[in-house]
Amino acid sequence: MTLLKREEWQDFVRDVDWTLSYVDEEAAFPEWFSGTGKVPREAWLKWEEDYKVSYQEYVYTQREKETSTYAVKAALSRSTTFDHLDEGWKSSTKMHFGGVAQVEYTAVLAELKMARFGLNGAWRNMATFGQLDELRHNALTTYFGHEFVVKDPQYDWTQKAYTTNDWVPISLRTLFDGIMTTSNVVDCALQVPLAFETGFTNLQFVALSADALESGDINFANMISSIQTDEARHSQQGVATLEILVEHDPVRAQWVIDKGFWGSARAFAALTGPSMDYYTPVEHRKQSYREFMEEWIVDQFVRTIEDYGLKKPWFWDEFMRGLDTWHHSLHMGMWWWRPTLWWKPKAGVSKDERDWLREKYPNWETVYGDKWDVIIDNINNNNVEATLPETLPYLCSTCHLPCCNPTQSRDGSWRIRNKSLSYSGRTYHFCSNGCRQIWWKDRDNVNHQTLVDRFLAGAIQPMTVEGILGYMGMTPEVMGDDPDYTAWTKDYVGREATGLVQVGGAS
Amino acid sequence: MSAPARKPRKLRTFSAFGDVRKMPSEYEIVTHAQNWNTRAGRLSAFEQNPSSPMNLWFLTYREHSPLQVDDWDGFRDPDQISYRSYVHLQADEQTKLDGMLDSYGEAGAADALTPEQVTRLGALFTPSRYLVHGMQLVEAYIGYMGPSSYITSAAGYANADFLRRVTMTAYRTRELQLAHPDSGIGTQERGLWEQHPAWQPAREAIERALVAYDFGEAFTALNLVLGPTLDDLLIRQLGEASKANGDELTWLLCDVLAEDSNRRNRWSGALATHCLTSRPENEAPLRKWIDRWSARADAAVEALAPLLGAPTADVVAGAQAAREKFHAGLFQTAAEAV
C-alpha cells in the first residue's frame, strides 16, 4: 500500500472552523450550549486531543471488536452457563442492564451535543466518534440483556427501566440529564468524559468484569471489557477541555469537576456498591467496593486533578467517610424496598459474609449489624411481612436517593442526621452536606419534585404501597424479592430473638 | 403489604414491542424507545426544574415544533442500520475506497490531471470540506433533538458519514497539494470558502441551517433540501464532469460518497413519509420549509455552477430535478398511503 499516512493529511480534517458572517457566532454557538464563559473564544483554537484517530481507522478497529464480541456471544448462547449462575450475580447483571443500557444512549446525546456545539472542529469530530461509541455501548448492553428476557422477565427492564417512574431511574435520570444532556459542552466534557468516564466507569466496567469472570459469566465479562476499550478514545475530550478551562477559569473548572464527581459517587454507591459487597458471592469477590474506590477512583482522580493545579474537592472528607457507609445503607434500603427493584437483592449477611464485611469495614457491625439482626430474627420467626415496606423514605432533593447516610457523634453513636434547608417557603431534605451545597448553588435548575414530593402532592394514586408500585411501573412478575432467605438467616436459627416487629404497628 | 406474588409470564422479547407475532429485528431491539427524554407520560423532557433552560429549549423546538407525530417510534430506517451493521458496512466501503486511492496513487493519477481538472477540484471540491463539516454539525443537532431514538440513531450514523466525507476530502486535498504544490490546493480553501463569491450563497445556507433550531425545520433544511440539492452538484455532477475530463478517481470516489447520500435520503424520505401519513397536517410546515430552503439551495448551486465549468442553467436544472424527484416520491407515497 502506498497510501498517505494519517499524519500527512489529518490537519485538514481537524481544521474545519471558519468565521461565521451570515449569522452571529453567539446565535450558532449559544452560551447555554457552548458555555465558553470567561474563556476567550480564540483560546479554543488550541484544543487538541492527544490520541488522534481517523474515520477509516475507526471503522476498521470497531469492525474487528464487534466481530469478536458477537462471536463469543454466539458461541456461548449454546452453553448452559446462564442456568448455573448464582442469583446474586444474576441480580448484578439485571441491575447493570437496566441501570446502564439507556445511560449509554443518553451519552449518545451528550456526544451529539458536543459534536454540534463543541468549540473547536477537532473536538466536534472527536465527539462524532464518541456518539458512535455510545451507540455501540447502548446496542451491546441492550442486545445482551435482551437475550435473557425469555428466561427471566426481570431482564425486560433492560429496555423498560428508564421508561418508568421507579425511584432508581428517577434518581439516575436526574444525574445524567444534568451532566450529559443539558449541560453546556465545556461542563459536559469535564463531568462526563473526565470525572465520569475516566474515573467511575472503571468501577463498573473493570470491577464488574473481574467479578463476572470469577462468577463464570464469560459472556458478560466479554461484553463489558470490550465496551471499556472504547473509552480511552472519546474520553480524551475531558483533559483537552480541562487544559483550556483551567488556564482561564480554574474556579469554574474546580466546581464543575467536583460536582460531577459527587453526583457520580452517589450513583455508583447505589449501583456498584451492593453488587460488589453483597450480590457477588463472597468467594468470587476480588476487592471490596472501598478498596476498589481507593485504587481506581480516589488515587487516579486526585492525581489527575492535581496535575492540572486543582485541589481535592471541598467535600473530600465527607466523601471518604462515606466509603464506609453510603453503599451499605443504600443496600439495606434497597433490600427493604425490594418490591421496587427489577432484580432479586440478596441480603448477603450470613455469618461468613459478615466476617468478610467486618474485615473490610471495621465499623460495619456497629453501624449495620444490629439492624440486620432485627431483620434476621423476624424472618426466622416467620415474620417476613414485617420486613416489607409500609411507607416511603425521605428522598434527597439532589441525588433522589434515600436519606440514609449515618455519621458518628462525639459519643460514638451513629445516626442519620437531618440535613435540610428552607427556600421559598419550603423545606428541602438532603442526604449529605455535599448534596445540599450543590442544590443551593444550582437551585434554579435542579429544583424539581422527588418521588415523595409527588406522593405528597397527590400525583400517585391510590396513596398506598400498591399505588406507589403501580406508579413505578412495577408488575408482580418483575417485583424484586430476596432470592433465598434461608441462605443468610440459617446461621442464626434458634438464637434468642430481639426486636420482633408487629406489622402495621409499633414494635 | 403482602409478599409479592409470582406469576411468571413468558416473554419472547421486550414488552415494549407489545404482543408481537413477528420477532423484532436486531435493529429494532437495539433502537426501540432507547431515549428516555422521549418516553410517554413525561412531565418534561428532563428530570429537572420544568422551567430549566434546556427543558424550555426542548419544549420550544421539539415538543412545540410544527412537525408533530403521535407515534415517532413508528418510524423505521429502511436500511435498518444499527452499530454492528454500520461498522461492517463502512469498513467494507472503506476497504474499497482505500483500494482506489492506493491504485490511483501508485499510478500517479494526480500528476496526470489536466490543469483544467486541477482547477476544478481546487475550486469546487477541496473547499467543500467546510460546507460538509457544517452539514455534519446540523446532522448532529437533528440527532440530539430527535423525538425518537430511531431518528437519533439514523442521524448519528449520517453525522459520522459526513465526517467520512470530510476525511476523504482531506486525504485528496493533501494528495493534490503534493502533486500540484503551486495550485493553491491545501492553502486556499478557507479563503475561498469565506470570500469567494461562488461559495457565499452555500455558506449562507449552511450558517442559517445551523441556527434553524426547530427540530422539524433543521431536518427539512438539511436532509430534505440542502443535502439532496448540493450533493447532486458536489457528488453526481462533479463525478460526471471529472470522468469527462479524464479524472477517473474523482468519479469513482464520488460514486462511493453517493452511497452515503442515498442512504441518508432513504431514511429521511421514509421519515417525511411517516410524518405525512401519520398526520396530514404536517404537509403545510414541510412545504413551507421546503420552499424556504429550496430557494437557498438553488442560489447556492447557481453560484457554484461556474466552478464546475458547465452551463449554469443545466447545473441548476439538474440539481433541482434531483431534489424534486426525491420530494415527489415522498409526497406521492404519503398520498397513496393515506
Interface residues (C-beta under 8 A of the other chain):
Chain A: M1 T2 L3 L4 E8 W9 Q10 D11 F12 V13 D15 V16 W18 T19 L20 S21 Y22 V23 A27 A28 W32 S54 Y55 Q56 V59 Y60 Q62 R63 E66 Y70 A101 Q102 Y105 T106 V108 L109 L112 K113 A115 R116 G121 R124 N125 A127 T128 F129 Q131 L132 L135 R136 N138 A139 L140 T142 Y143 H146 V149 V150 P153 D156 T158 Q159 K160 Y162 T163 P169 I170 R173 T174 D177 G178 T181 T182 P339 V384 E385 L388 P389 E390 D444 N445 V446 N447 H448 V465 E466 P476 E477 M479 G480 D481
Chain B: M1 S2 A3 P4 A5 R6 K7 P8 R9 K10 L11 R12 T13 F14 S15 A16 E26 I29 V30 T31 H32 A33 Q34 N35 W36 N37 R39 A40 F46 E47 Q48 N49 P50 S52 P53 M54 N55 W57 S82 Y83 R84 Y86 V87 H88 Q90 A91 Q94 L97 D98 L101 D102 G105 E106 R129 Y130 H133 Q136 L137 V138 A140 Y141 G143 Y144 S149 T152 S153 A155 G156 Y157 N159 A160 L163 R164 V166 T167 T169 A170 Y171 T173 R174 E175 L178 G186 R190 W193 E194 R203 E204 E207 R208 L210 V211
